[in-house]
Amino acid sequence: MLFTAGPPRMTVRTALVSPFGSPVQSSRMCNRIKVAPHFRNETQGPYNPAAIYHPSTGVWHAVMTLDEVWFGLSNYTLFGTYLEGRLRSHPLLLQLGDDGLPFSGSGAEARMLDLDISFQELAEVEGAQMYKAADWRPFVWEDDLYMGHWIAYMPGEERMAISRLDLQTGTVKLLHRFTNLSRDIEESLLPDHMTAQKSSIRRLLSFLDIRHTSHNGVRQPFRREKNWGFWEENGKLLVLYGILPCTVVLEFDPEHPSEPTIRSRTCYAQETPSILQVAGLDILLASVHLSGNPVPWDVHHGALHREMFVMLHTKHPEYVNWAVRMDRDTHVITHISAGPLLRNQDYRNEGFMKTALVVSSFHVLSRGDKGNPSAALVRIFYGEGDRYGCWLDINADTIVWHRVSSVQSSRRITLRSAPLRFLL
């Protein structure tokens, strides 16, 4: 697989090996996103960048998480209160230019965003005096910028949420926090044959962190997976709720925000042996998480693209990232990368958390080759050690794919018309 870094552009050929081998820390360093010095000191720095192209303005934006005090150097950590140590957290907005490629070098314009009163109001409704919001991943819906992120009032109780970003005022307004989901949605992440035996479902739900028991012994509705993917399709906001072993797509209704519906569901239990053999990923034993919002894969088809590109990761304890291709209409995974695309052990992690290499967004972009219009690269934005923001380019035609066999899916059939414009 060919990794391209720059500037200056260099190529490094990396062998695709199983993530279960002994980790060997590389001397390679990430391409860091430069921000103004006053946004960084010895205890904090913006990290986990996620980029988006706004079609109305033609501008690339990125949002990063900025903690005023990092928990590893905070007195709060010594007393066991993780949340307070990173409570003073803000989204940082960067403008990456208006070119075909998001600008990733020095001089990016940055400003702090304000969380409006809706965040504090919801915390009070939930009976909390403080809250933590982080991991901002922007997306476009009806020509406006929104962000998927998580909110926590206590450690281990992160819940996904949707907020709207107002570029004019620089404020973020909370739209909805998914405090509870229906049992059908919770259990949709599991292959059907695994829900037949109660003992199996209990073990799997516990392993996937779907359910959570609090300190007082009261079972909570669920401990929410905090990595969802959002994208717009024919005016509807779709949510990639789970990726493997089951791909589950929800539809969000702003009129009934607490009641998303299952749009499609496909499970791949029978593909477990072949995926493990080729990709080194055990989809039944590993806890698999999404790494960002789905994006078009076959970008040369423009608005009529037929496939989506998605990255996913495991973290036991090091972060390892794979990629899949998904049919746009059926949401069925058709291909998985024959090995990891990005692993923490491939880089010299200079952040606070040495095992954390967190992909937050990815973008398939045309290389502008007139002789080969389908030539594309994948630009990946990721965080290093909860301290730095980085980026990496991969030539799309060097990714080796394993085709996933045809599987049956359950989905609600809807008519789709092509959008009037193509979102990069």
N, C-alpha and C positions, 0 to 999 in steps of 0.2 A: 504494500500500500504506500502511496506516495504522499508525504506531508510537505506542504509548501508554506514557508514562513517568510516574513519580510517586514519592512524593507531592510537590507537588500534581500531579494527573493532567493531562497535556498531550498533545495530538496533533500530530504532524508528518507531513505528507504528503511522501513521498519518491518520486521517479520511479524506475522500474525501468529501469536502463541496463545495457549490456554491461560486464562486469568488465574488458574489454580496453582501455577508454578511459584517458585520462590521469588519474591519481589526484589528487583535490582534497581536501585535508584539511579536515574540517568543524570548526566551533567547538563542536559539541554534545559534552557530556561524559556519561559513563556514570552510571547510578544505582549508586553503590558500596555494597557490603555493609559495614556498620560492624563492626569488631572492636575488642577492647580495645587500648589504645595499646601495651602491652608486647609485642604480637605484631608490631609494625611499627617499623622504624627506617630509617636512610638507605640500608642495604644490602639489605633484604629486606622482604617482606610477603606474607601469604597470598594466593594467586591460584588461578585455574581452579576455581571452585566447581561442585559437582555435587550436586543435591538429590534426595531420595527421601522418599516418604510410607510410614511403617511402619504397616501395617493393624492389627497387634496392639495397638500403643500409641496409634494415632491421632495420632502426632507427625511433623512434618516435620523432617528432618535434612539437613544439607549437609556435605560433606567438601571441604576445600581443601588445596592443597599449600603447605607452609611451608618455605622454605629459610633456614637460619641465615645463610648468606653468599651473596649473589647473584654469579654467575660474572662479570658485567660489571665488578664492582668488586673482584674477588679477584686476588691475586697469582698464583694458579694459572693464570688465563687468560693472563697474560703469558708463561708457560712452556708453554702449549699443552695443559694437562691440564684439559679442560673438565669431566670427570666429578667430579674432586676438588673443584673450585670450588663445586659444588652438592651435594656428597655428604651433608652434614648436613641431610637433608630429613625432614620429618615430616608425617603427615596431621593436619589440624586439624578437629575435629568441632564443628559449630554446631547448635544447636537453634533451629529457625525457627518454632516454635509448633504449635498443634493446630487451626488454623482450616482452612477450605476452601482458602485460599491460603497458601503459605509466606510467613512474615513476612520482609521483606527490609530493614527499616530498622535503626536503631541499637538497641543493647541486646541483640543476639543472644548467648545463652549459648554460650561456646566453651571447649573443653579440648583439650589435646594428646593424641593417641593414641600408644600404645606399640607398636612392632613387636616381636613376641616372637622367641624364639631361632630359630624355624624359618627366618627370613630369613637369618640368619648361617650356619646349618647348611647351607642350600642353596648359599650362596656358597662355602663351603669344599668342598662336593662338586664344584662347578664349577671349583675351582682358583683362586678369587678371594679376595683379602683384604678387599675392600670391595665395596659395592653401592650402587646408587641406585634408589629406588622413588618413583614419582610419578604424577600424573594419575589420581587416585582417582575412580571413578565407581560409586556404590553402586547395588545392586539387591536385590530381595527374592526369596528362593528358600526354599520350605518354611517360611515365617514367620520366617526368619532374615535378617539383613542380611549381604550379601556385597559385595565391591568388585572390579571389573575395573580393572586398572592395569598399568603396565609396570615391569619390573626390568631394570637394565643393570649389567654388571660392567666393561664397557669402552665408551667412546664409540662410537655407531653400532651397538651390539649390543643394542638394546632388544628385549625379548620380553614378550608379554602374559602376565598371570598372574591368578589368582583367589585372593582372601583372604576370610576370614570375620571380621566385626567383632563383638566382644563388647561390648555397650553397658554391661553391669554392671561389667566390669573395665577398660574402655577400652583393650583390647588388640586387635591385628590379627594373626591367625594365617594364615600362607601355606598355601593349599590345593594349588596347582599352578602351575608356570611352564611355558609352552609352549616349551620349548627347541627342539624339532624337530616338524615336521609332515610328513605323507606327501607324496610328489610329486603325487598326485592332488589333494590339497587345495590345495597351492601353485598348481598350474596351473588350478584351477577358476575363478580370477579372470579368466581370459582367454577371450574368445569362441572357439568351436571352430575357426572358419576361420582364426584367427590362429595356431593351434598346428600348422597343416599344414606350414608352412615353418620350418625350424630357424632361419633368419636372423631371421624375424619374432619368434619366441618369445624369442630371445636379447635382441633390442632391447627388447621389451616387459617382460620380466622385469627387465632392468636398470633401465628407466625407472620401473617400479612398486616398485623396491627389494625385490623378492622374493628375489633372490640377492645375495650380498655376498662380495667377495674381500678377505681380510685383508691386512695389510701384508706378511706373509711369502709371499704368493702362493697360499696354500691357500684353496680355495673352500669357504666355509661352507655349511651346509644351506640357510639363507635369512636374509635380514635382515628381521626381522619387522615388518610393519605393526603399529603400536602403538595402533590405534584400532579396537576391536571393540565390538559392542553385545550386551548380555545381557538376556534376559527369560525368565520362567517361563511355560510353556504346558502345562496339564494335568499338572502335577507334574514335567515335564521342563525341564531348563535348555537353552535354545536360544541359539545364538551367531550374531549377524549378522557374519560374517567379512569380507564384501566387499559393496559396494553398487553401484558402477558401474565398468566397463561390464557386469559380471555381478553379480547379487545371489546370494550364497552363504550359506546357513544351515546351521550345524553343530549337532549334538546332543552335549552333554557328558555323559559317563558317569563318575561319581565312582569307580566300580569300576575303570575303565580310563581314567584322566585323560589319558594321553598318546596316546590313540587316538580322538579325536572323529570322528564319522561325518558325511558330507554328507547333510543332511536334504532340501535342495532347492537348485536352481541354475537361474537364468534369466539369459539374456544379451540385450542390447538393441542390438547392433551396427547393425541396420537402422534403429533410431530415432535414430542419431547426427545426421543432417542436421536433423531436425525439432527435436530437443532443443537443438541449437546455435542454430538460428534463433530459437526462442521463449525459451529460458532463458539463452542466452549461455554455455553450458557444452559444451565438446567432450569427451565422455566417453571418447573413444579416445586423445586426446593429453594431456589433463590428468590429473594424478595425484589421484584423488578419494578422500577419507578420510571415515570416519564421524565424527560429532561427539558421539555419546552413545548411550545405550540407547533402543531403540524404546519408544514409549508408545502407548496407545489414542488414536485420532483422534475417532471418533464417540462421545464420552463419554456422550451422552444415552441410549445403548443399554445403559449399565452393563456388566455382566459379559458380555453378548452382543454387544459391539462387534465390528464386522466389518473395521475398518481399523486400521492402525498408522501412526504419524507418526514420521518420522525426518529429522534434519538431517544434512547432509554439507557438506564444504568442500574448497576447493583453497587452495594457498598458494604463489603464484609472483609476487613474494615476499609480497604482502599476502594476508591471510586473507579469503576470500569464502565466504559460507554460503548454501546453497540448502536446500529441503525437498522431501521426497517423501512420498507416501501409498502404503502397501503392503497388499495383501490379507492378512488375518490367516491364512487357511487355506493359500493357495498361496505366500505370500511374494513374489508378483509385484508390481512397482511399477506402479501404475495411473495416478498423477499426479506431475508435478514442477512446482515453483513456476515461474511464468513470469518468471524473473529472480531475483536474489539477495534473500534476506530480511535479511541483515546483512552489512555490509562494513566492514573496518577504516577505509577512507577516509571513512566517514560520521561518524566520531567523532574527537575530539581525543585521541589516544592519549598518555597521560601516564605510561605504564609505561617499563620499561627497554628492551623490544624494540618499536620503533615500528611494526612491521608485524604484530604478533601480537594478534589478537582471537580467542580460543580458546573456542568454545562447548563446554561440558562436559555440560550436561543441558538438557532442555526438557520441558514439561509442558502438556498440553491440559486446561484446567480449565473447569468450568461457571461462567458468569457469574451464575448464580442468578436469571435472568430468568424469572419465572413465566409471563409472556405468550409467551416464546420459549424453551422448555426446551432447544433445541438450540444456543442462543447460547453461545459459548465464547471463551476467550482462550488464547493460547500464551505461557506465561512461560518465558523463556530465561535461563539462567545462563551467564555466560561470564567469561573472564579477560582482563584488559587489560594487555598488555605484560609478562607474567610478574611483575606486581607488585600488581594490584588484582583484586578480585572484583566483578562487576557483574551487573545483571539488567535485563531489558527485557520489556515486554508488547506483544503484537501481537494485535489483534482477528482472530479466526480467519476471520470472514466477509469480511475485506478481502484475504485472500491470493488472488491470481489463479493458477489452476491450468491447466496444459497436460496433457491426457489422453494417456497413453502407449498406443500401439496394442497390441492383443492380441499376445502373443508366447508361444511354446511354452516350457515349463519341464520340467525333469526333477526329479522329487521322489519321495520315499518316502511312500506314502499311509498315513496313520495316522488312527485315529478320535480325535475330540476331544470332550470333554465340557466344558460351561461350568463355570468355577470357582465356588465358593460365594460369593465376594465379589469386588468390583471394586477393583483397585489403581489409585489416581490416578496 
